[in-house]
Amino acid sequence: MRPLSSGCCAGLLLALSAAAQPLRIVTWQPGEAPASPAGAASNYPATLRLSQMATVLKAYDPDLIVLEGVNDRSACQRLAGLMKPATFQFAQFAALRGTSNAPVTRPAAVLARRVTGSVRSLDWKSAGQIDSAGGFAFVPLTVGTNPVWLYLAQFVDAPAARTNLRIAEINARKRETASQYVLHHTRWFESALTNSSATFLILGNLGEGQALWPGDNSVHLLKQGGFQANPLSESVDPTAMPFPQLFARNARFDGAPQSPTSKDFEIGPVVYELAIQPPPAPTTIVATTEPLSSPPGRLADSPQWALPVDERFLWLAAPVAGALVLFVLLLLPFRWLAWRRQRRAWVPPRAASNAVVVDFASEPEPPAALESAVAPLAELGEGGSADWQGRARNAEGGARKASASVREGLMAQLVRLMRDKIFQRLNSQRAHLIDSHVSGTMQVLELEERLEKIQSQFQARLDDRERRVAELEKELAAKEKFIAEHTKAKLRLASRASNQ
């Protein structure tokens, strides 16, 4: 018992330490951070700028860094290498573009200590059929032993939402739809993951709609979905600070976010302190009836009857319902056959005074029933025909009851065997379906990662060509200027020679 108790205590302490895993997030808008050319010295301006950024970030010992407004991908990659001795990975560079391939949101880069999967970006039009610019990117991370999913959600408001009340209201409804889609996306991931205690973080400007329309319920929808909000201000200007709002589920905020001032930068970073905790136990919801004074027909509209339904319950209830229906369909033929056999076994007695007809051909009689049926016949003589017929009928009834009991026992065993087989088959099919779903999801994410890499490589090549074209144009303009000056000088010399 002592080793068992010590092992249980150690497991409990390990679980408590994992549940209280701290998480520190730093978001920052440091301004322009151009990449230094290959082989640049340490005193090069771009290199010095990245070193200053790394020094500021190291002071907070973060687990996750989100940089906004840094336009160069290679600069973010080099910044991850400057964070030593801590090991950071360059996880994501989200730059959402519009129909004309022009950027509609400021780029955001994610640096994390440990990235555990593929990163993907979606825009609102292709994801949730929302007619608005912007979108979101999600990054799978691991903090200690806890999985963390980070969502970077950026919603671009309509330009006329600040001057037209009608457009502001429509813009608020689109923002609410975007919040609902992100919430549904997190629920879908939570149902597909084997570890249901994953932490979800939504970072962005989804909760800034009340600055344009007071009736915006985006923050209320996220709170209903289990997210805890810790905004700096609901009416803060998104162009002034980087990602002022953070929503977390299965995590607890340890105080308000800090905004320390930086020495060499105009805007300082925003530091969030969180503690990862397991999800709360589900509470029992009791539906209360409406008062009698309410009109009939409005009972269904009352919010007291809106009970939340978990999608995992539907996934479990569907196979059970199918198994019950299949069990009933298979049981009906057996019951019909049993009824026919019972009806065939019953034969009415003939109107003879000295004989009785008993049909024993339908079911084999057990030995005990045959002995009970033969014993009265051996004791009877030639006289007492009425007494003899009564005893024969009693023997027939005993034989029928014995065969019915045997039949019911065999039927129960057969039904139990079929039920076990059906449940095993449905369970194996469900496991195969879940495995195929997870594998398909991973394949899609890998394909998206490959497409993102190809797009980034193509964009880098395109930027190099555009830079080269600009350099050639400058050289051509310089040569044309030189040729024009040279021509003017020749003309001057020619005119002077002619004058002399």
Salt bridges, closest charged atoms under 4 A:
ASP61 OD1 - ARG113 NH2 2.74
ASP63 OD1 - ARG113 NE 3.44
GLU68 OE2 - ARG106 NH2 2.75
ASP157 OD1 - ARG175 NH2 2.54
GLU169 OE1 - ARG166 NH1 3.52
GLU169 OE2 - ARG173 NH2 3.98
GLU176 OE2 - ARG173 NH1 3.09
GLU190 OE1 - ARG187 NH1 3.24
GLU190 OE1 - ARG249 NH2 3.18
ASP216 OD2 - ARG175 NE 3.78
ASP254 OD1 - ARG252 NE 3.52
GLU273 OE2 - ARG24 NE 2.46
ASP301 OD2 - ARG298 NH1 3.12
ASP310 OD2 - ARG312 NH2 3.19
GLU379 OE1 - ARG391 NH1 3.92
ASP387 OD1 - ARG391 NE 3.59
GLU396 OE2 - ARG400 NH2 2.87
GLU448 OE2 - ARG120 NH2 3.73
GLU449 OE2 - LYS453 NZ 3.85
ASP464 OD1 - ARG467 NH1 2.80
GLU471 OE1 - ARG468 NH1 3.43
